[in-house]
Amino acid sequence: MMAWMRISVVAEEREGVDEQTIIDILTRRSTEQRREIAFEYERIAKKDLMTALKGALSGPLETLMLGLMRSTAQYDASELKASMKGLGTDEETLIEIVCSRNYKELEEIKKVYKDMFKKEVEKDIAGDTSGDFAKLLLALVQTKRDEPSNVVDYEKIDEDARSLYEAGVKRKGTDVATWISIMSQRSVPHLQKVFERYKRYSPYDIKESIRKEVKGDMEKSFLTLVECFENRQLYFANKLNDAMKGKGAKEKVVTRIMVSRCEVDLMKIRTEFKKQHKRSLYQTIAEQTKGDYQNALLSLCGGDD
């Protein structure tokens, strides 16, 4: 039976829903294939698949499956919107998405955000955050990052390393504007060399310097940036590990990373996870989650390492 037909049979009614079939189909297809399934489903069932899934599923499984029905950029845009909706801001989501996505991904998110919500993401960020935190996020969203170059500019590397040191550890108080400018404009390979060079000027490495110089959301944002510049997949592996430590998983974080990275770099995240934490992501999901949600995550994970 074709995928959309199987979905139409199992997602029709809340009673007797075959969650496993829904999981098997949606977690093992690409975004493009899921879009085709949704199109065929609507043509045959005369009903929107997203609406049917909302009626058929609940809890973290529903959130995960609905997330998979969006493209990566649509999912990121909707997560950003949700993080700034209503009273209070979900800074963790805001920091993770804005600080971990590269320039090309952020450009796509901005475009999709405007299509989906008829508003510029910059306006929502500016309206929902303030001070240096707002300046940093807006710089990351608005600034065109330098393209990586085949020519290594040692003079510029030294200049940036010294500027970071003089704007922070060397002086009393922190010149945050200089940090924002360098971290939002320079290419990733350039910044990797800058952080290495920085150790010649400062008694602390860049991460230790960040912890000493800034606190709260600024500290989290700069650390996220540095960790992603150094090794983005390791950053996500560590976030997944932290979200599944101790009793019960932080389902929101686990879902967000698994959905947003499943078609980007999940295989590499799995490799980094095993290397860093001496057990596989698959095993950790199996130990820390349960039920249909666990089955969906394991299927999305794609195998043990």
C-alpha positions in Angstrom: 0.0 0.0 0.0 1.3 3.5 -0.9 2.5 5.6 2.1 -0.2 8.2 1.8 -2.9 5.5 1.7 -1.5 3.9 4.8 -1.4 7.2 6.6 -5.0 8.0 5.5 -6.1 4.7 7.0 -4.3 5.1 10.4 -4.7 8.8 10.9 -8.5 8.9 10.3 -9.8 8.5 13.8 -8.4 9.0 17.3 -9.7 5.7 18.5 -7.5 2.8 17.4 -4.8 5.0 15.9 -1.9 2.9 14.6 0.9 5.2 15.8 3.6 2.8 14.7 2.6 3.0 11.1 2.6 6.8 11.2 6.0 6.8 12.8 7.4 4.3 10.3 6.2 6.4 7.3 7.0 9.9 8.5 10.4 9.3 10.1 11.8 7.4 7.2 10.9 9.8 4.4 12.6 13.1 3.3 10.9 16.4 3.6 10.1 16.3 -0.1 8.5 12.9 0.2 6.5 13.9 3.3 5.3 16.9 1.3 4.1 14.6 -1.5 2.4 12.3 1.0 0.6 15.3 2.5 -0.5 16.5 -1.0 -1.8 13.0 -2.0 -3.5 12.6 1.4 -5.4 15.8 1.0 -6.4 14.9 -2.5 -7.8 11.5 -1.5 -9.0 12.1 2.1 -10.3 15.7 1.4 -8.6 16.6 4.7 -5.4 18.4 5.6 -2.8 15.8 6.9 -1.5 18.2 9.6 -5.0 18.6 11.0 -5.5 14.8 10.8 -2.2 14.2 12.7 -3.2 16.8 15.4 -6.5 14.8 15.9 -4.8 11.4 15.9 -1.8 12.1 18.1 -1.0 13.9 21.3 1.9 14.9 23.6 5.6 14.8 22.5 4.8 12.4 19.6 2.4 14.9 18.1 5.0 17.7 18.4 7.6 15.6 16.8 5.4 14.4 13.8 4.1 17.9 13.1 7.7 19.2 13.2 8.7 16.6 10.5 5.9 17.9 8.2 7.8 21.2 7.8 11.0 21.9 5.9 14.1 22.6 8.0 13.8 26.4 7.5 10.0 26.3 8.2 10.6 24.4 11.4 13.3 26.8 12.5 11.1 29.8 11.7 8.1 28.4 13.6 10.4 27.5 16.6 11.7 31.1 16.6 8.2 32.5 16.4 7.1 30.3 19.3 10.1 31.4 21.4 8.9 35.0 21.1 5.2 34.5 21.4 3.1 35.7 24.4 4.5 36.6 27.8 8.2 35.9 28.3 10.8 34.9 25.9 12.3 31.4 25.5 15.9 32.5 25.3 17.3 29.0 25.1 15.5 28.3 21.8 16.3 31.8 20.5 20.0 31.4 21.3 20.3 27.9 19.9 18.7 28.7 16.5 20.3 32.2 15.9 23.7 31.3 17.2 24.1 27.8 15.7 22.8 28.4 12.1 25.2 29.5 9.4 24.7 32.6 7.3 23.0 30.7 4.4 20.6 29.0 6.8 19.7 32.2 8.6 19.0 33.9 5.2 16.6 31.1 4.3 14.9 31.2 7.8 14.4 35.0 7.4 12.7 34.5 4.0 10.5 31.7 5.3 9.6 33.6 8.5 8.3 36.5 6.5 6.3 34.2 4.2 4.8 32.3 7.2 4.2 35.2 9.6 4.0 38.3 7.4 6.6 40.0 9.6 10.4 40.4 9.6 12.1 38.2 12.1 14.4 41.1 13.0 11.4 43.1 14.1 10.2 40.4 16.4 13.7 39.9 17.9 14.1 43.7 18.4 10.6 43.8 20.1 11.3 40.8 22.3 14.8 41.3 23.5 16.9 44.3 24.7 20.4 45.7 25.3 23.5 43.8 24.2 21.6 40.6 23.8 19.3 42.2 21.2 22.3 43.8 19.5 24.1 40.4 19.2 21.1 38.5 17.9 20.3 41.3 15.4 24.0 41.5 14.2 23.9 37.7 13.6 20.6 37.9 11.7 21.5 41.0 9.7 25.2 40.8 9.0 26.6 39.2 5.9 29.4 36.9 7.2 32.7 37.0 5.3 33.1 34.1 2.9 36.0 31.7 3.8 39.1 32.6 1.8 41.9 30.4 0.5 44.4 33.1 1.5 45.1 33.1 5.3 45.4 36.7 6.4 47.7 36.3 9.4 47.8 40.1 10.1 44.0 40.2 10.3 44.0 37.1 12.5 46.4 38.7 14.9 44.6 42.0 14.9 41.2 40.4 15.7 42.8 38.2 18.5 44.3 41.3 20.0 41.1 43.3 19.7 39.1 40.5 21.5 41.7 40.5 24.3 41.8 44.3 24.6 38.0 44.6 24.5 37.6 42.1 27.4 40.2 40.5 29.7 42.8 43.3 29.3 40.4 46.1 30.4 38.0 46.8 33.2 34.5 46.1 31.9 33.9 44.6 28.5 33.6 46.3 25.1 30.9 44.0 24.0 30.4 45.9 20.6 33.9 44.8 19.5 33.1 41.1 20.4 29.8 41.3 18.5 31.4 42.9 15.5 34.2 40.3 15.1 32.0 37.3 15.9 29.2 38.3 13.6 31.3 39.4 10.6 34.3 37.1 10.2 34.3 33.7 8.4 34.3 30.5 10.5 37.8 29.3 9.4 39.2 32.8 10.2 37.6 32.8 13.7 39.0 29.3 14.4 42.5 30.7 13.8 41.7 33.9 15.8 40.7 31.8 18.9 43.9 29.9 18.6 46.0 33.1 18.3 44.0 34.7 21.2 45.8 32.3 23.6 49.1 34.2 22.9 47.6 37.4 24.3 45.3 36.1 27.1 46.0 33.9 30.1 42.6 32.4 29.4 41.2 30.7 26.3 38.3 32.4 24.5 35.6 30.3 26.4 37.1 31.0 29.8 37.3 34.7 28.8 33.6 34.7 27.9 32.7 33.1 31.2 34.7 35.8 33.1 33.5 38.8 31.0 29.8 38.3 30.4 26.9 36.6 32.2 23.4 35.3 31.5 22.1 35.3 27.9 25.3 37.0 26.6 27.5 34.3 28.1 25.3 31.5 26.7 25.1 33.2 23.2 28.9 33.8 22.9 29.6 30.3 24.1 27.2 28.8 21.6 28.8 30.8 18.8 32.3 29.6 19.8 31.3 26.0 20.2 29.6 26.0 16.8 32.5 27.7 15.2 34.8 25.0 16.6 32.5 22.0 16.0 28.8 22.4 15.3 28.0 18.7 15.4 29.7 18.3 18.8 27.7 21.3 20.1 24.4 19.5 19.2 25.7 16.2 20.5 26.4 17.8 23.9 23.1 19.6 24.0 21.3 16.2 23.3 23.4 14.6 26.1 22.5 17.4 28.5 18.9 17.1 27.6 18.8 13.4 28.4 20.8 13.4 31.6 19.3 12.3 34.9 15.6 11.5 35.3 13.5 12.1 32.2 14.5 13.8 29.0 13.9 17.5 28.2 11.6 16.5 25.4 11.4 20.0 23.9 15.1 20.3 23.4 15.5 16.7 22.1 12.6 17.1 19.6 14.0 20.5 18.4 17.4 19.1 17.7 16.3 15.8 16.2 13.8 17.5 13.8 15.9 20.4 12.8 19.1 18.4 12.2 17.6 15.1 10.8 18.2 16.2 7.1 21.3 18.4 7.8 23.9 16.6 9.9 22.4 14.0 12.2 24.8 11.3 11.1 27.8 13.5 12.1 26.1 14.4 15.4 25.7 10.7 16.1 29.4 10.2 15.4 30.4 13.1 17.7 28.0 11.8 20.4 29.6 8.4 20.5 33.1 9.8 20.5 32.4 12.3 23.3 30.1 10.4 25.5 31.3 6.8 25.0 27.8 5.5 24.2 25.6 5.9 21.2 22.8 8.5 20.8 20.5 5.5 20.0 21.3 3.8 23.3 20.8 7.1 25.2 17.4 7.7 23.6 16.4 4.1 24.4 17.3 4.6 28.0 15.9 8.1 28.6 12.6 8.2 26.6 9.6 5.9 26.4 6.6 4.8 24.4 5.7 5.9 20.9 7.9 9.1 21.3 10.9 6.8 22.0 10.0 4.7 18.9 9.8 7.8 16.7 13.1 9.2 18.0 14.9 5.9 17.5 13.5 5.6 13.9 14.6 9.2 13.2 18.1 8.5 14.7 18.4 5.7 12.1 20.5 3.1 13.9 22.9 2.3 16.7 26.6 3.1 16.5 
